[in-house]
Amino acid sequence: MLTEDLYRMQCLTALKALNLPQGYLAAGFLRNAIWDELHGYKKATPLNDIDVIYFNPSDTSKDTELNIERALTSQVPSAHWQVKNQARMHLNHGHNVYKDCEEAISYWVEKETCVAIRLCPNEGNDTFDMLAPYGLSSNFAGTISINPRHPRDDVFTQRVKAKNWLVTWPQLTLGSALIRSI
């Protein structure tokens, strides 16, 4: 699925070239590709942004994130890069310090969004490394579910409505019994 998507491969290759510690393309980058596949879309749904995560506790400067965004933009100018060092993101959410990217993404709002992928650093451009703390079964089942580790019903409801997921991918179903009014 990813190797046939030239744009996504270009983005993965650009990230790999930077050799960021625990550098991954996260959230909608993989989630949307799966949902497009489930819906049989021949053309990928456009990405609003490309979430880049990495983990560097020795440099949590926002300026460093901006420099990484500029470096990625120079390689793939058509992408809207959003770079976040997960070593500092616990401060935004009032959590304890995260130990790595996988723990950090395990708190994201929807469990299907808690996914990240990269090309393996010391391999060719056909070997992937993936983070998926809740697995991928619900992604491939076409559900949208509240994160069981950090449930935030109001934020979940707002995101499902604002992002228009049920219109873009009409075969998706809500995986939470708590939310039926969306």
CNS distance restraints for C-alpha pairs under 8 A (distance, minus, plus):
assign (resid   1 and name CA) (resid   5 and name CA) 6.82 0.50 0.50
assign (resid   1 and name CA) (resid  33 and name CA) 7.55 0.50 0.50
assign (resid   1 and name CA) (resid  37 and name CA) 7.55 0.50 0.50
assign (resid   2 and name CA) (resid   6 and name CA) 7.96 0.50 0.50
assign (resid   2 and name CA) (resid   8 and name CA) 6.59 0.50 0.50
assign (resid   2 and name CA) (resid   9 and name CA) 6.70 0.50 0.50
assign (resid   2 and name CA) (resid  33 and name CA) 7.61 0.50 0.50
assign (resid   3 and name CA) (resid   8 and name CA) 7.94 0.50 0.50
assign (resid   3 and name CA) (resid   9 and name CA) 6.26 0.50 0.50
assign (resid   3 and name CA) (resid 126 and name CA) 7.19 0.50 0.50
assign (resid   4 and name CA) (resid   9 and name CA) 8.00 0.50 0.50
assign (resid   5 and name CA) (resid   9 and name CA) 6.19 0.50 0.50
assign (resid   5 and name CA) (resid  44 and name CA) 7.97 0.50 0.50
assign (resid   6 and name CA) (resid  10 and name CA) 6.04 0.50 0.50
assign (resid   7 and name CA) (resid  11 and name CA) 6.33 0.50 0.50
assign (resid   8 and name CA) (resid  12 and name CA) 6.15 0.50 0.50
assign (resid   8 and name CA) (resid  29 and name CA) 7.82 0.50 0.50
assign (resid   9 and name CA) (resid  13 and name CA) 6.00 0.50 0.50
assign (resid  10 and name CA) (resid  14 and name CA) 6.17 0.50 0.50
assign (resid  10 and name CA) (resid  76 and name CA) 7.35 0.50 0.50
assign (resid  11 and name CA) (resid  15 and name CA) 6.29 0.50 0.50
assign (resid  11 and name CA) (resid  76 and name CA) 6.79 0.50 0.50
assign (resid  12 and name CA) (resid  16 and name CA) 6.17 0.50 0.50
assign (resid  12 and name CA) (resid  25 and name CA) 7.21 0.50 0.50
assign (resid  12 and name CA) (resid 118 and name CA) 6.08 0.50 0.50
assign (resid  12 and name CA) (resid 119 and name CA) 6.30 0.50 0.50
assign (resid  13 and name CA) (resid  17 and name CA) 6.28 0.50 0.50
assign (resid  13 and name CA) (resid 119 and name CA) 7.15 0.50 0.50
assign (resid  13 and name CA) (resid 125 and name CA) 7.33 0.50 0.50
assign (resid  14 and name CA) (resid  18 and name CA) 6.94 0.50 0.50
assign (resid  14 and name CA) (resid  72 and name CA) 6.29 0.50 0.50
assign (resid  14 and name CA) (resid  75 and name CA) 6.16 0.50 0.50
assign (resid  14 and name CA) (resid  76 and name CA) 7.23 0.50 0.50
assign (resid  15 and name CA) (resid  19 and name CA) 7.01 0.50 0.50
assign (resid  15 and name CA) (resid  20 and name CA) 7.67 0.50 0.50
assign (resid  15 and name CA) (resid  23 and name CA) 7.19 0.50 0.50
assign (resid  15 and name CA) (resid  24 and name CA) 7.54 0.50 0.50
assign (resid  15 and name CA) (resid  25 and name CA) 7.89 0.50 0.50
assign (resid  15 and name CA) (resid  72 and name CA) 6.95 0.50 0.50
assign (resid  15 and name CA) (resid 118 and name CA) 7.75 0.50 0.50
assign (resid  16 and name CA) (resid  20 and name CA) 7.58 0.50 0.50
assign (resid  16 and name CA) (resid  23 and name CA) 7.76 0.50 0.50
assign (resid  16 and name CA) (resid 118 and name CA) 7.24 0.50 0.50
assign (resid  16 and name CA) (resid 119 and name CA) 6.33 0.50 0.50
assign (resid  16 and name CA) (resid 120 and name CA) 7.86 0.50 0.50
assign (resid  16 and name CA) (resid 121 and name CA) 6.48 0.50 0.50
assign (resid  19 and name CA) (resid  23 and name CA) 7.08 0.50 0.50
assign (resid  19 and name CA) (resid 121 and name CA) 7.11 0.50 0.50
assign (resid  20 and name CA) (resid  54 and name CA) 6.38 0.50 0.50
assign (resid  20 and name CA) (resid  55 and name CA) 7.96 0.50 0.50
assign (resid  21 and name CA) (resid  54 and name CA) 5.79 0.50 0.50
assign (resid  21 and name CA) (resid  55 and name CA) 5.67 0.50 0.50
assign (resid  21 and name CA) (resid  56 and name CA) 6.33 0.50 0.50
assign (resid  22 and name CA) (resid  53 and name CA) 7.56 0.50 0.50
assign (resid  22 and name CA) (resid  54 and name CA) 4.86 0.50 0.50
assign (resid  22 and name CA) (resid  55 and name CA) 5.55 0.50 0.50
assign (resid  22 and name CA) (resid 100 and name CA) 7.90 0.50 0.50
assign (resid  22 and name CA) (resid 101 and name CA) 6.78 0.50 0.50
assign (resid  23 and name CA) (resid  52 and name CA) 6.94 0.50 0.50
assign (resid  23 and name CA) (resid  53 and name CA) 5.62 0.50 0.50
assign (resid  23 and name CA) (resid  54 and name CA) 4.20 0.50 0.50
assign (resid  23 and name CA) (resid  55 and name CA) 7.12 0.50 0.50
assign (resid  23 and name CA) (resid 118 and name CA) 7.11 0.50 0.50
assign (resid  24 and name CA) (resid  52 and name CA) 5.74 0.50 0.50
assign (resid  24 and name CA) (resid  53 and name CA) 5.34 0.50 0.50
assign (resid  24 and name CA) (resid  54 and name CA) 6.33 0.50 0.50
assign (resid  24 and name CA) (resid 116 and name CA) 5.68 0.50 0.50
assign (resid  24 and name CA) (resid 117 and name CA) 5.26 0.50 0.50
assign (resid  24 and name CA) (resid 118 and name CA) 4.95 0.50 0.50
assign (resid  25 and name CA) (resid  29 and name CA) 6.38 0.50 0.50
assign (resid  25 and name CA) (resid  30 and name CA) 7.81 0.50 0.50
assign (resid  25 and name CA) (resid  50 and name CA) 6.90 0.50 0.50
assign (resid  25 and name CA) (resid  51 and name CA) 5.69 0.50 0.50
assign (resid  25 and name CA) (resid  52 and name CA) 4.71 0.50 0.50
assign (resid  25 and name CA) (resid  53 and name CA) 6.39 0.50 0.50
assign (resid  25 and name CA) (resid 116 and name CA) 5.39 0.50 0.50
assign (resid  25 and name CA) (resid 117 and name CA) 5.38 0.50 0.50
assign (resid  25 and name CA) (resid 118 and name CA) 6.18 0.50 0.50
assign (resid  26 and name CA) (resid  30 and name CA) 6.65 0.50 0.50
assign (resid  26 and name CA) (resid  50 and name CA) 7.45 0.50 0.50
assign (resid  26 and name CA) (resid  51 and name CA) 5.32 0.50 0.50
assign (resid  26 and name CA) (resid  52 and name CA) 6.06 0.50 0.50
assign (resid  26 and name CA) (resid  53 and name CA) 6.70 0.50 0.50
assign (resid  26 and name CA) (resid 113 and name CA) 7.82 0.50 0.50
assign (resid  26 and name CA) (resid 114 and name CA) 7.63 0.50 0.50
assign (resid  26 and name CA) (resid 115 and name CA) 5.72 0.50 0.50
assign (resid  26 and name CA) (resid 116 and name CA) 3.90 0.50 0.50
assign (resid  26 and name CA) (resid 117 and name CA) 6.31 0.50 0.50
assign (resid  27 and name CA) (resid  31 and name CA) 6.04 0.50 0.50
assign (resid  27 and name CA) (resid  51 and name CA) 6.66 0.50 0.50
assign (resid  27 and name CA) (resid 112 and name CA) 7.95 0.50 0.50
assign (resid  27 and name CA) (resid 113 and name CA) 4.60 0.50 0.50
assign (resid  27 and name CA) (resid 114 and name CA) 6.05 0.50 0.50
assign (resid  27 and name CA) (resid 115 and name CA) 5.44 0.50 0.50
assign (resid  27 and name CA) (resid 116 and name CA) 6.16 0.50 0.50
assign (resid  28 and name CA) (resid  32 and name CA) 5.00 0.50 0.50
assign (resid  28 and name CA) (resid  33 and name CA) 7.65 0.50 0.50
assign (resid  28 and name CA) (resid  47 and name CA) 7.39 0.50 0.50
assign (resid  28 and name CA) (resid  50 and name CA) 7.51 0.50 0.50
assign (resid  28 and name CA) (resid  51 and name CA) 7.71 0.50 0.50
assign (resid  28 and name CA) (resid 113 and name CA) 6.48 0.50 0.50
assign (resid  29 and name CA) (resid  33 and name CA) 6.63 0.50 0.50
assign (resid  29 and name CA) (resid  47 and name CA) 7.26 0.50 0.50
assign (resid  29 and name CA) (resid  50 and name CA) 6.30 0.50 0.50
assign (resid  29 and name CA) (resid  51 and name CA) 7.29 0.50 0.50
assign (resid  29 and name CA) (resid 116 and name CA) 7.81 0.50 0.50
assign (resid  30 and name CA) (resid  34 and name CA) 6.37 0.50 0.50
assign (resid  30 and name CA) (resid 115 and name CA) 6.87 0.50 0.50
assign (resid  30 and name CA) (resid 116 and name CA) 6.75 0.50 0.50
assign (resid  30 and name CA) (resid 117 and name CA) 7.09 0.50 0.50
assign (resid  31 and name CA) (resid  35 and name CA) 6.34 0.50 0.50
assign (resid  31 and name CA) (resid 112 and name CA) 6.57 0.50 0.50
assign (resid  31 and name CA) (resid 113 and name CA) 6.17 0.50 0.50
assign (resid  31 and name CA) (resid 115 and name CA) 7.08 0.50 0.50
assign (resid  31 and name CA) (resid 139 and name CA) 6.77 0.50 0.50
assign (resid  32 and name CA) (resid  36 and name CA) 5.96 0.50 0.50
assign (resid  32 and name CA) (resid  45 and name CA) 7.27 0.50 0.50
assign (resid  33 and name CA) (resid  37 and name CA) 6.18 0.50 0.50
assign (resid  33 and name CA) (resid  44 and name CA) 6.97 0.50 0.50
assign (resid  33 and name CA) (resid  45 and name CA) 7.85 0.50 0.50
assign (resid  34 and name CA) (resid  38 and name CA) 6.24 0.50 0.50
assign (resid  34 and name CA) (resid 139 and name CA) 6.76 0.50 0.50
assign (resid  34 and name CA) (resid 140 and name CA) 6.63 0.50 0.50
assign (resid  35 and name CA) (resid  39 and name CA) 6.26 0.50 0.50
assign (resid  35 and name CA) (resid 139 and name CA) 7.18 0.50 0.50
assign (resid  35 and name CA) (resid 140 and name CA) 7.36 0.50 0.50
assign (resid  35 and name CA) (resid 142 and name CA) 6.69 0.50 0.50
assign (resid  35 and name CA) (resid 169 and name CA) 6.92 0.50 0.50
assign (resid  36 and name CA) (resid  40 and name CA) 6.19 0.50 0.50
assign (resid  36 and name CA) (resid  41 and name CA) 5.30 0.50 0.50
assign (resid  36 and name CA) (resid  44 and name CA) 6.42 0.50 0.50
assign (resid  36 and name CA) (resid  45 and name CA) 6.82 0.50 0.50
assign (resid  36 and name CA) (resid 169 and name CA) 7.49 0.50 0.50
assign (resid  37 and name CA) (resid  41 and name CA) 6.16 0.50 0.50
assign (resid  38 and name CA) (resid 140 and name CA) 7.10 0.50 0.50
assign (resid  38 and name CA) (resid 142 and name CA) 7.27 0.50 0.50
assign (resid  39 and name CA) (resid 169 and name CA) 6.88 0.50 0.50
assign (resid  39 and name CA) (resid 171 and name CA) 7.17 0.50 0.50
assign (resid  48 and name CA) (resid  80 and name CA) 7.09 0.50 0.50
assign (resid  49 and name CA) (resid  79 and name CA) 6.86 0.50 0.50
assign (resid  49 and name CA) (resid  80 and name CA) 4.75 0.50 0.50
assign (resid  49 and name CA) (resid  81 and name CA) 5.80 0.50 0.50
assign (resid  49 and name CA) (resid  82 and name CA) 6.64 0.50 0.50
assign (resid  50 and name CA) (resid  79 and name CA) 6.87 0.50 0.50
assign (resid  50 and name CA) (resid  80 and name CA) 5.98 0.50 0.50
assign (resid  50 and name CA) (resid  81 and name CA) 4.89 0.50 0.50
assign (resid  50 and name CA) (resid  82 and name CA) 5.92 0.50 0.50
assign (resid  51 and name CA) (resid  81 and name CA) 6.26 0.50 0.50
assign (resid  51 and name CA) (resid  82 and name CA) 4.94 0.50 0.50
assign (resid  51 and name CA) (resid  83 and name CA) 6.04 0.50 0.50
assign (resid  51 and name CA) (resid  84 and name CA) 7.71 0.50 0.50
assign (resid  52 and name CA) (resid  81 and name CA) 7.01 0.50 0.50
assign (resid  52 and name CA) (resid  82 and name CA) 5.92 0.50 0.50
assign (resid  52 and name CA) (resid  83 and name CA) 4.59 0.50 0.50
assign (resid  52 and name CA) (resid  84 and name CA) 6.29 0.50 0.50
assign (resid  53 and name CA) (resid  83 and name CA) 5.92 0.50 0.50
assign (resid  53 and name CA) (resid  84 and name CA) 5.16 0.50 0.50
assign (resid  53 and name CA) (resid  85 and name CA) 5.80 0.50 0.50
assign (resid  53 and name CA) (resid  86 and name CA) 6.34 0.50 0.50
assign (resid  53 and name CA) (resid 101 and name CA) 7.20 0.50 0.50
assign (resid  54 and name CA) (resid  83 and name CA) 7.99 0.50 0.50
assign (resid  54 and name CA) (resid  84 and name CA) 6.72 0.50 0.50
assign (resid  54 and name CA) (resid  85 and name CA) 5.03 0.50 0.50
assign (resid  54 and name CA) (resid  86 and name CA) 5.94 0.50 0.50
assign (resid  54 and name CA) (resid  87 and name CA) 7.86 0.50 0.50
assign (resid  54 and name CA) (resid 101 and name CA) 6.53 0.50 0.50
assign (resid  55 and name CA) (resid  85 and name CA) 5.34 0.50 0.50
assign (resid  55 and name CA) (resid  86 and name CA) 5.23 0.50 0.50
assign (resid  55 and name CA) (resid  87 and name CA) 5.21 0.50 0.50
assign (resid  55 and name CA) (resid 100 and name CA) 6.25 0.50 0.50
assign (resid  55 and name CA) (resid 101 and name CA) 6.07 0.50 0.50
assign (resid  56 and name CA) (resid  60 and name CA) 6.72 0.50 0.50
assign (resid  56 and name CA) (resid  85 and name CA) 6.50 0.50 0.50
assign (resid  56 and name CA) (resid  86 and name CA) 7.59 0.50 0.50
assign (resid  56 and name CA) (resid  87 and name CA) 5.83 0.50 0.50
assign (resid  57 and name CA) (resid  87 and name CA) 5.10 0.50 0.50
assign (resid  57 and name CA) (resid  88 and name CA) 7.34 0.50 0.50
assign (resid  59 and name CA) (resid  64 and name CA) 7.57 0.50 0.50
assign (resid  60 and name CA) (resid  64 and name CA) 7.48 0.50 0.50
assign (resid  60 and name CA) (resid  85 and name CA) 6.52 0.50 0.50
assign (resid  60 and name CA) (resid  87 and name CA) 6.78 0.50 0.50
assign (resid  60 and name CA) (resid  88 and name CA) 5.99 0.50 0.50
assign (resid  61 and name CA) (resid  65 and name CA) 6.89 0.50 0.50
assign (resid  62 and name CA) (resid  66 and name CA) 6.36 0.50 0.50
assign (resid  63 and name CA) (resid  67 and name CA) 6.19 0.50 0.50
assign (resid  64 and name CA) (resid  68 and name CA) 6.25 0.50 0.50
assign (resid  65 and name CA) (resid  69 and name CA) 6.24 0.50 0.50
assign (resid  65 and name CA) (resid  83 and name CA) 5.55 0.50 0.50
assign (resid  65 and name CA) (resid  84 and name CA) 6.27 0.50 0.50
assign (resid  65 and name CA) (resid  85 and name CA) 7.03 0.50 0.50
assign (resid  66 and name CA) (resid  70 and name CA) 6.23 0.50 0.50
assign (resid  66 and name CA) (resid  83 and name CA) 7.29 0.50 0.50
assign (resid  67 and name CA) (resid  71 and name CA) 6.22 0.50 0.50
assign (resid  68 and name CA) (resid  72 and name CA) 6.17 0.50 0.50
assign (resid  68 and name CA) (resid  83 and name CA) 7.09 0.50 0.50
assign (resid  69 and name CA) (resid  73 and name CA) 6.03 0.50 0.50
assign (resid  69 and name CA) (resid  81 and name CA) 5.81 0.50 0.50
assign (resid  69 and name CA) (resid  82 and name CA) 6.71 0.50 0.50
assign (resid  69 and name CA) (resid  83 and name CA) 6.18 0.50 0.50
assign (resid  70 and name CA) (resid  74 and name CA) 6.19 0.50 0.50
assign (resid  71 and name CA) (resid  75 and name CA) 6.72 0.50 0.50
assign (resid  72 and name CA) (resid  76 and name CA) 6.09 0.50 0.50
assign (resid  72 and name CA) (resid  77 and name CA) 7.64 0.50 0.50
assign (resid  72 and name CA) (resid  81 and name CA) 7.26 0.50 0.50
assign (resid  73 and name CA) (resid  77 and name CA) 4.50 0.50 0.50
assign (resid  73 and name CA) (resid  78 and name CA) 7.45 0.50 0.50
assign (resid  73 and name CA) (resid  79 and name CA) 6.71 0.50 0.50
assign (resid  73 and name CA) (resid  80 and name CA) 7.69 0.50 0.50
assign (resid  73 and name CA) (resid  81 and name CA) 7.11 0.50 0.50
assign (resid  84 and name CA) (resid  89 and name CA) 7.63 0.50 0.50
assign (resid  85 and name CA) (resid  89 and name CA) 6.87 0.50 0.50
assign (resid  86 and name CA) (resid  90 and name CA) 7.40 0.50 0.50
assign (resid  86 and name CA) (resid  98 and name CA) 7.46 0.50 0.50
assign (resid  86 and name CA) (resid 100 and name CA) 7.30 0.50 0.50
assign (resid  86 and name CA) (resid 101 and name CA) 5.98 0.50 0.50
assign (resid  86 and name CA) (resid 104 and name CA) 6.23 0.50 0.50
assign (resid  87 and name CA) (resid  97 and name CA) 7.33 0.50 0.50
assign (resid  87 and name CA) (resid  98 and name CA) 6.40 0.50 0.50
assign (resid  87 and name CA) (resid  99 and name CA) 7.67 0.50 0.50
assign (resid  87 and name CA) (resid 100 and name CA) 7.18 0.50 0.50
assign (resid  87 and name CA) (resid 101 and name CA) 7.82 0.50 0.50
assign (resid  88 and name CA) (resid  92 and name CA) 7.78 0.50 0.50
assign (resid  88 and name CA) (resid  97 and name CA) 7.81 0.50 0.50
assign (resid  89 and name CA) (resid  93 and name CA) 6.92 0.50 0.50
assign (resid  89 and name CA) (resid 104 and name CA) 7.61 0.50 0.50
assign (resid  90 and name CA) (resid  94 and name CA) 5.95 0.50 0.50
assign (resid  90 and name CA) (resid  95 and name CA) 4.94 0.50 0.50
assign (resid  90 and name CA) (resid  96 and name CA) 6.22 0.50 0.50
assign (resid  90 and name CA) (resid  97 and name CA) 5.67 0.50 0.50
assign (resid  90 and name CA) (resid  98 and name CA) 6.42 0.50 0.50
assign (resid  90 and name CA) (resid 104 and name CA) 7.52 0.50 0.50
assign (resid  91 and name CA) (resid  95 and name CA) 6.61 0.50 0.50
assign (resid  91 and name CA) (resid  97 and name CA) 7.87 0.50 0.50
assign (resid  98 and name CA) (resid 103 and name CA) 6.03 0.50 0.50
assign (resid  98 and name CA) (resid 104 and name CA) 5.72 0.50 0.50
assign (resid  99 and name CA) (resid 103 and name CA) 6.48 0.50 0.50
assign (resid  99 and name CA) (resid 104 and name CA) 7.73 0.50 0.50
assign (resid 100 and name CA) (resid 104 and name CA) 6.42 0.50 0.50
assign (resid 101 and name CA) (resid 105 and name CA) 6.19 0.50 0.50
assign (resid 102 and name CA) (resid 106 and name CA) 6.22 0.50 0.50
assign (resid 102 and name CA) (resid 131 and name CA) 6.02 0.50 0.50
assign (resid 102 and name CA) (resid 132 and name CA) 7.38 0.50 0.50
assign (resid 102 and name CA) (resid 133 and name CA) 6.57 0.50 0.50
assign (resid 103 and name CA) (resid 107 and name CA) 7.31 0.50 0.50
assign (resid 103 and name CA) (resid 133 and name CA) 7.73 0.50 0.50
assign (resid 104 and name CA) (resid 108 and name CA) 7.73 0.50 0.50
assign (resid 105 and name CA) (resid 114 and name CA) 5.27 0.50 0.50
assign (resid 105 and name CA) (resid 115 and name CA) 7.25 0.50 0.50
assign (resid 105 and name CA) (resid 133 and name CA) 7.87 0.50 0.50
assign (resid 106 and name CA) (resid 111 and name CA) 7.59 0.50 0.50
assign (resid 106 and name CA) (resid 114 and name CA) 5.76 0.50 0.50
assign (resid 106 and name CA) (resid 133 and name CA) 5.93 0.50 0.50
assign (resid 106 and name CA) (resid 134 and name CA) 7.72 0.50 0.50
assign (resid 106 and name CA) (resid 147 and name CA) 8.00 0.50 0.50
assign (resid 106 and name CA) (resid 149 and name CA) 7.36 0.50 0.50
assign (resid 107 and name CA) (resid 114 and name CA) 7.62 0.50 0.50
assign (resid 107 and name CA) (resid 147 and name CA) 7.06 0.50 0.50
assign (resid 107 and name CA) (resid 149 and name CA) 6.45 0.50 0.50
assign (resid 107 and name CA) (resid 150 and name CA) 5.69 0.50 0.50
assign (resid 108 and name CA) (resid 113 and name CA) 6.87 0.50 0.50
assign (resid 108 and name CA) (resid 114 and name CA) 5.97 0.50 0.50
assign (resid 108 and name CA) (resid 147 and name CA) 6.86 0.50 0.50
assign (resid 108 and name CA) (resid 150 and name CA) 7.57 0.50 0.50
assign (resid 109 and name CA) (resid 113 and name CA) 7.33 0.50 0.50
assign (resid 109 and name CA) (resid 146 and name CA) 6.27 0.50 0.50
assign (resid 109 and name CA) (resid 147 and name CA) 5.51 0.50 0.50
assign (resid 109 and name CA) (resid 150 and name CA) 7.25 0.50 0.50
assign (resid 109 and name CA) (resid 151 and name CA) 7.07 0.50 0.50
assign (resid 109 and name CA) (resid 152 and name CA) 6.87 0.50 0.50
assign (resid 109 and name CA) (resid 155 and name CA) 7.32 0.50 0.50
assign (resid 109 and name CA) (resid 156 and name CA) 6.17 0.50 0.50
assign (resid 110 and name CA) (resid 114 and name CA) 6.79 0.50 0.50
assign (resid 110 and name CA) (resid 144 and name CA) 6.62 0.50 0.50
assign (resid 110 and name CA) (resid 145 and name CA) 5.41 0.50 0.50
assign (resid 110 and name CA) (resid 146 and name CA) 4.79 0.50 0.50
assign (resid 110 and name CA) (resid 147 and name CA) 4.87 0.50 0.50
assign (resid 110 and name CA) (resid 156 and name CA) 6.94 0.50 0.50
assign (resid 111 and name CA) (resid 134 and name CA) 6.47 0.50 0.50
assign (resid 111 and name CA) (resid 144 and name CA) 7.46 0.50 0.50
assign (resid 111 and name CA) (resid 145 and name CA) 5.83 0.50 0.50
assign (resid 111 and name CA) (resid 146 and name CA) 6.13 0.50 0.50
assign (resid 111 and name CA) (resid 147 and name CA) 4.64 0.50 0.50
assign (resid 111 and name CA) (resid 148 and name CA) 7.54 0.50 0.50
assign (resid 112 and name CA) (resid 134 and name CA) 7.81 0.50 0.50
assign (resid 112 and name CA) (resid 136 and name CA) 7.25 0.50 0.50
assign (resid 112 and name CA) (resid 138 and name CA) 6.55 0.50 0.50
assign (resid 112 and name CA) (resid 139 and name CA) 5.46 0.50 0.50
assign (resid 112 and name CA) (resid 143 and name CA) 7.70 0.50 0.50
assign (resid 112 and name CA) (resid 144 and name CA) 6.33 0.50 0.50
assign (resid 112 and name CA) (resid 145 and name CA) 6.82 0.50 0.50
assign (resid 114 and name CA) (resid 131 and name CA) 7.94 0.50 0.50
assign (resid 114 and name CA) (resid 132 and name CA) 6.09 0.50 0.50
assign (resid 114 and name CA) (resid 133 and name CA) 6.78 0.50 0.50
assign (resid 114 and name CA) (resid 134 and name CA) 7.28 0.50 0.50
assign (resid 115 and name CA) (resid 130 and name CA) 7.34 0.50 0.50
assign (resid 115 and name CA) (resid 131 and name CA) 5.52 0.50 0.50
assign (resid 115 and name CA) (resid 132 and name CA) 4.64 0.50 0.50
assign (resid 115 and name CA) (resid 133 and name CA) 7.34 0.50 0.50
assign (resid 116 and name CA) (resid 130 and name CA) 5.64 0.50 0.50
assign (resid 116 and name CA) (resid 131 and name CA) 5.02 0.50 0.50
assign (resid 116 and name CA) (resid 132 and name CA) 6.67 0.50 0.50
assign (resid 117 and name CA) (resid 128 and name CA) 6.76 0.50 0.50
assign (resid 117 and name CA) (resid 129 and name CA) 5.74 0.50 0.50
assign (resid 117 and name CA) (resid 130 and name CA) 4.33 0.50 0.50
assign (resid 117 and name CA) (resid 131 and name CA) 6.29 0.50 0.50
assign (resid 118 and name CA) (resid 128 and name CA) 5.67 0.50 0.50
assign (resid 118 and name CA) (resid 129 and name CA) 5.39 0.50 0.50
assign (resid 118 and name CA) (resid 130 and name CA) 6.46 0.50 0.50
assign (resid 119 and name CA) (resid 123 and name CA) 7.62 0.50 0.50
assign (resid 119 and name CA) (resid 124 and name CA) 7.81 0.50 0.50
assign (resid 119 and name CA) (resid 125 and name CA) 6.15 0.50 0.50
assign (resid 119 and name CA) (resid 126 and name CA) 7.17 0.50 0.50
assign (resid 119 and name CA) (resid 127 and name CA) 5.85 0.50 0.50
assign (resid 119 and name CA) (resid 128 and name CA) 4.54 0.50 0.50
assign (resid 119 and name CA) (resid 129 and name CA) 6.02 0.50 0.50
assign (resid 120 and name CA) (resid 124 and name CA) 7.37 0.50 0.50
assign (resid 120 and name CA) (resid 125 and name CA) 7.62 0.50 0.50
assign (resid 120 and name CA) (resid 127 and name CA) 5.75 0.50 0.50
assign (resid 120 and name CA) (resid 128 and name CA) 5.30 0.50 0.50
assign (resid 120 and name CA) (resid 129 and name CA) 5.51 0.50 0.50
assign (resid 123 and name CA) (resid 127 and name CA) 6.39 0.50 0.50
assign (resid 132 and name CA) (resid 136 and name CA) 6.67 0.50 0.50
assign (resid 136 and name CA) (resid 140 and name CA) 6.31 0.50 0.50
assign (resid 137 and name CA) (resid 141 and name CA) 6.00 0.50 0.50
assign (resid 138 and name CA) (resid 142 and name CA) 6.20 0.50 0.50
assign (resid 138 and name CA) (resid 143 and name CA) 5.57 0.50 0.50
assign (resid 138 and name CA) (resid 144 and name CA) 7.55 0.50 0.50
assign (resid 139 and name CA) (resid 143 and name CA) 6.15 0.50 0.50
assign (resid 139 and name CA) (resid 144 and name CA) 7.66 0.50 0.50
assign (resid 142 and name CA) (resid 171 and name CA) 7.03 0.50 0.50
assign (resid 142 and name CA) (resid 172 and name CA) 4.81 0.50 0.50
assign (resid 142 and name CA) (resid 173 and name CA) 6.33 0.50 0.50
assign (resid 143 and name CA) (resid 172 and name CA) 5.41 0.50 0.50
assign (resid 143 and name CA) (resid 173 and name CA) 4.78 0.50 0.50
assign (resid 143 and name CA) (resid 174 and name CA) 5.44 0.50 0.50
assign (resid 143 and name CA) (resid 175 and name CA) 5.26 0.50 0.50
assign (resid 144 and name CA) (resid 172 and name CA) 7.05 0.50 0.50
assign (resid 144 and name CA) (resid 173 and name CA) 6.26 0.50 0.50
assign (resid 144 and name CA) (resid 174 and name CA) 4.89 0.50 0.50
assign (resid 144 and name CA) (resid 175 and name CA) 5.30 0.50 0.50
assign (resid 144 and name CA) (resid 176 and name CA) 7.62 0.50 0.50
assign (resid 145 and name CA) (resid 174 and name CA) 6.10 0.50 0.50
assign (resid 145 and name CA) (resid 175 and name CA) 4.49 0.50 0.50
assign (resid 145 and name CA) (resid 176 and name CA) 5.36 0.50 0.50
assign (resid 146 and name CA) (resid 151 and name CA) 5.87 0.50 0.50
assign (resid 146 and name CA) (resid 152 and name CA) 7.25 0.50 0.50
assign (resid 146 and name CA) (resid 153 and name CA) 7.10 0.50 0.50
assign (resid 146 and name CA) (resid 156 and name CA) 6.49 0.50 0.50
assign (resid 146 and name CA) (resid 175 and name CA) 7.43 0.50 0.50
assign (resid 146 and name CA) (resid 176 and name CA) 6.23 0.50 0.50
assign (resid 147 and name CA) (resid 151 and name CA) 5.26 0.50 0.50
assign (resid 147 and name CA) (resid 152 and name CA) 7.81 0.50 0.50
assign (resid 152 and name CA) (resid 156 and name CA) 6.05 0.50 0.50
assign (resid 153 and name CA) (resid 157 and name CA) 6.08 0.50 0.50
assign (resid 153 and name CA) (resid 178 and name CA) 7.79 0.50 0.50
assign (resid 153 and name CA) (resid 179 and name CA) 7.64 0.50 0.50
assign (resid 154 and name CA) (resid 158 and name CA) 6.21 0.50 0.50
assign (resid 155 and name CA) (resid 159 and name CA) 6.09 0.50 0.50
assign (resid 156 and name CA) (resid 160 and name CA) 6.22 0.50 0.50
assign (resid 157 and name CA) (resid 161 and name CA) 6.32 0.50 0.50
assign (resid 157 and name CA) (resid 179 and name CA) 7.23 0.50 0.50
assign (resid 157 and name CA) (resid 182 and name CA) 6.82 0.50 0.50
assign (resid 158 and name CA) (resid 162 and name CA) 5.95 0.50 0.50
assign (resid 159 and name CA) (resid 163 and name CA) 5.72 0.50 0.50
assign (resid 160 and name CA) (resid 164 and name CA) 6.10 0.50 0.50
assign (resid 160 and name CA) (resid 165 and name CA) 6.08 0.50 0.50
assign (resid 160 and name CA) (resid 166 and name CA) 7.50 0.50 0.50
assign (resid 160 and name CA) (resid 182 and name CA) 7.50 0.50 0.50
assign (resid 161 and name CA) (resid 165 and name CA) 7.35 0.50 0.50
assign (resid 161 and name CA) (resid 182 and name CA) 6.72 0.50 0.50
assign (resid 164 and name CA) (resid 168 and name CA) 6.26 0.50 0.50
assign (resid 165 and name CA) (resid 169 and name CA) 5.76 0.50 0.50
assign (resid 165 and name CA) (resid 170 and name CA) 7.59 0.50 0.50
assign (resid 165 and name CA) (resid 172 and name CA) 7.89 0.50 0.50
assign (resid 166 and name CA) (resid 170 and name CA) 4.88 0.50 0.50
assign (resid 166 and name CA) (resid 171 and name CA) 7.39 0.50 0.50
assign (resid 166 and name CA) (resid 172 and name CA) 6.12 0.50 0.50
assign (resid 166 and name CA) (resid 173 and name CA) 7.69 0.50 0.50
assign (resid 174 and name CA) (resid 179 and name CA) 7.30 0.50 0.50
assign (resid 174 and name CA) (resid 180 and name CA) 7.68 0.50 0.50
